[in-house]
Amino acid sequence: MRHEVDKDGNDRPRYQITPAEYALLASWNDTTEIYPDDTCVPQLVSAQAAAKPGAIALAENGEVVTYRELDSRANQLAQCLRSLGAGPGTLVALCLERSSQLVVGALGVLKSGAAYVPLDPTYPTERLAFMLNDSQVPTLLTHRHVSRALPSGRWQILDLDLDADRIAGYPADPPKCNFDLDGLAYVIYTSGSTGQPKGVQITHSSLLNLVFWHRRAFMVTPEDRATLLASPGFDASVWEMWPYLAAGASLHLPGESTRNDAEKLCDWLVAQRITVSFIPTAMAEVIMALEWPTQIALRVLLTGADTLHHYPSPRLPFRLVNNYGPTECTVVATSCTVPSNGFTGDRPTIGRPISNVQIHILDEHLRQVPVGTTGELHIGGKGVARGYLNQPGLTGEKFIPDPFSSRPGARLYKTGDVARYVPDGQIAFMGRIDDQIKIRGYRIEPNEIVTVLDRHPMISTSHVIAQEDAAAGKRLIAYVVAAPGSQPTCAELQDFLRGHLPEYMVPTAFVCLDSLPLTSNGKVDRQALPVASASNTLQGEPQVAARTLVEKRVAVIVAKLLHMQNVGASDNFFLLGGHSLLGTQLIASIRESFGVELSLRCLFEAPTVAELSAEIENLLVAKLEAMSEEDAQRMLGTNA
């Protein structure tokens, strides 16, 4: 603490951090992990296979893969990839669904000496084509049913289904490969402010730092049962795989319907005796509100990817750990256990730096700000990425020399996040400097959406923001100026965007303006943008009134859930602003009202009130047919 004299001559304490205090805060958990110079993740997994070959490595849909099988299959794939030219300094793309094959594929690429580039098969073809062309991968690993929808290019395709016999013909011994800690382990694409995704390059050294910190921080042992829930293109999948496989623990993969349904996921975690799991913030906050058995195997629930708003209840039988970190700094940069104290004031913090990572909160002149003062969060240390693939200019802009380090070549990553230190040394996340936003765990550059939207022939110009909604939480709103003589509809614009962008980047509402309001310096005046409402947003087809008794009841449920006055039979739950988390509440309300069980997948496949009502009616008919006449009459009377 320092003292200064104020304008009245009074000596007042000033809460400005001293150099010694700052060094302690910046590297709170700074320790050096000792491991051989030539040891990387694939060798750690192989060591587990040698120690316990029969132990379960992967479990999916009732089928298991042992460490012996995982290691052998990955070795054969690595040998095959080496014959196709893969090795140190090369990239191999993985366009695989979240599955055991994804893990085998990623491990096989690492064993070949190459770095893997994970691509989500659900992305639009145009986005996949950009990533494949930008990364210039010579080889693409995929599934049979995925490959048919992939773009063609200069890359050769290795199909893990069609080419299974070919791969199995290679030796099960690991290929000879000298691993370099400074070599690339993976390249993962994030949303880009220029309108195109950007590839983040992560080295083996950075990945190892994450792995060893995680194993020590959460005391991971071969007895642990962890989960793989994240989509392949989300960097959390990196965190979910390697710390556990490097420790000999088992990875368990739930089905898609379970992964997207909070109640089902809760039951699955309990039934599978999961001990450690990562769940993105939005879903974790729903999970935290559920009733849990008092005696369960789950001891740690990790969360992150968005702002955590709530503290856990003291009744939860596991520890909640909040984590923060951009893709550019190897998934996690700060971490802390969230106390179960029922505190309702400030939001939970993002904790302190993990091992070998330094956090600096700086002003625009790269000067340290006092404790309690907000500044831009900068990250240094072992987790910092090499930079962006094929973008030296952007790399130089975001990865700057580290003025606080004596290590040659040390750099800081400018996150663009605003944060402040709180008195106990933890970090409070305050928001974004620029327009980048996070919705349900996804980091989004609005300019990428604008770039695509402005290509629509009916749109002259547009602007995209995130808006808080009382019913749906944070959602994307697009403000559009239509081309002369054009009258676009919400459905037309959303269908167009879905052809180029992932679902989570498609705005839920479009506000049509004569022109975008501008500030005196010519930028869009965000404060002058009107709040999206039913009166100013683009509509789809004319609303069709609910006709049947079931439709009317479903319409009332949806309207109440989304805080709307009127919902029609043709209205689409997701186009009205609903999402998967609200979908679980809708399904629960339908269960309570009609006594039938719908899945979240059913809601995705039948999202309109009419379609959903037809599904309910089919289930009710099947239920009636299975009943006695007396029970059927009683049920009809109850649900009339």
Number of C-alpha atoms within 10 A of each C-alpha: 11 10 11 11 11 10 7 6 8 9 11 11 12 13 14 17 18 14 10 8 12 20 15 14 22 21 20 21 17 16 12 10 11 7 10 6 10 10 16 21 22 24 17 18 23 24 17 21 24 13 13 16 18 13 20 23 28 27 21 15 10 8 8 17 19 18 27 20 20 24 29 21 24 29 29 24 32 32 26 23 24 19 12 13 13 23 23 20 11 20 25 29 28 25 25 30 19 21 21 21 21 20 23 23 27 28 25 28 33 29 31 31 27 27 29 25 28 29 25 18 22 18 18 19 16 14 18 20 16 15 21 23 13 14 21 16 20 19 21 22 24 26 21 14 11 14 18 10 12 16 14 13 13 11 15 13 17 23 19 20 14 12 13 12 10 15 23 16 12 16 16 18 14 21 19 11 12 12 24 17 17 12 20 26 29 25 27 26 23 21 20 18 19 13 15 19 18 24 24 23 24 26 22 21 23 24 26 25 21 26 23 19 20 19 16 12 12 13 10 21 16 17 13 20 26 28 24 27 24 19 18 25 23 21 23 23 20 23 20 20 20 26 26 25 26 25 21 28 24 25 28 24 20 22 14 13 14 20 20 20 22 23 17 16 19 17 14 16 22 17 11 16 15 22 20 23 20 23 21 21 21 20 19 18 19 16 17 19 13 12 11 16 11 10 9 15 18 20 16 19 19 21 25 23 25 20 23 21 14 18 20 20 15 12 12 16 16 19 18 23 19 25 28 22 20 18 24 28 28 25 24 24 29 24 23 20 17 19 15 15 10 11 13 10 8 10 15 23 26 25 24 25 28 26 25 21 25 28 24 27 26 21 15 8 6 14 12 19 19 20 21 17 16 19 24 24 23 25 28 28 26 22 29 27 26 19 22 22 17 13 12 10 10 13 17 13 10 18 24 16 15 19 12 14 14 8 10 8 9 17 23 24 27 19 20 17 19 19 25 24 24 14 10 8 18 20 26 20 21 16 16 16 15 12 16 19 19 19 18 19 19 16 20 21 24 24 21 19 25 21 17 17 25 17 13 17 11 20 19 16 19 24 22 21 19 19 14 12 13 9 14 17 16 17 22 22 22 23 23 26 20 21 15 9 7 12 11 20 16 18 18 13 20 20 11 15 22 15 15 19 21 14 14 17 22 22 22 19 25 26 23 21 17 9 13 18 15 14 11 7 7 8 10 15 13 14 10 11 16 12 13 18 11 13 8 14 20 19 17 16 10 9 13 12 16 21 11 13 11 20 23 18 17 27 26 19 20 27 17 15 17 20 13 13 10 13 25 22 21 19 24 22 24 16 18 18 19 21 18 18 18 20 23 21 18 23 20 16 16 21 14 11 14 19 16 17 14 18 16 22 16 14 21 16 11 17 21 24 27 25 19 25 24 16 17 22 16 13 17 18 12 11 14 16 11 11 13 10 11 8 12 15 12 12 17 11 9 10 10 9
